[in-house]
Amino acid sequence: MQIIDDFLSKDNFDLIKNSTINCKFPLYYNHYVNPHDKNNFYFCHIFYEDNFSKSSYINLIMPILEKLKAKSLVRAKLNCFPKTEKLIVYAEHCDFDFSHKGAILYLNDCDGGTYVGEKFIQSKENRILLFDSSKKHSSTNCTNQRCRFNININYF
């Protein structure tokens, strides 16, 4: 596991953030956060998913993919977890059941984050978490911002 602050240049990060966190970027309702947590919901935008779906916004995340030196993409999506009064820690899950690389780029500062084992990685603007997302981990929403936004990338 690796955590890198100020992952992208300010220009690249601002372009991604300002293009996605606005009222014109398409986000889609998901009935549950993951198969192990069907009591909660979130919104997302799939940039790419295993050759089945490719968003017209895929070029937005190219600076991330280039910096990661991603050779092959499994999935890339933007997540939006709405605020609640109490922080919700969603059920543990594995993104896919085969070994691959995972990256979560946090788009805004908030009190939410990601748990990898017992370690909590707080959402901080332009911070990236690199880890094996075939291992169990969990995410949260937030209580101190309207939403928690991140970009989740699974790749080789």
Protein Blocks (a to p, Z undefined) as FASTA:
>chain_A
ZZdehkbafklmmmmmmmmncckbccdddfbfblklmkbccddddfbgghlaccfklmmm
mmmmmmnopabdfbdcdddddddfbdcddddddfbfcdcddddddfbdcfbdcdehjbcc
dddehiacdddfkbccdddddfkbfbdcddddddZZ
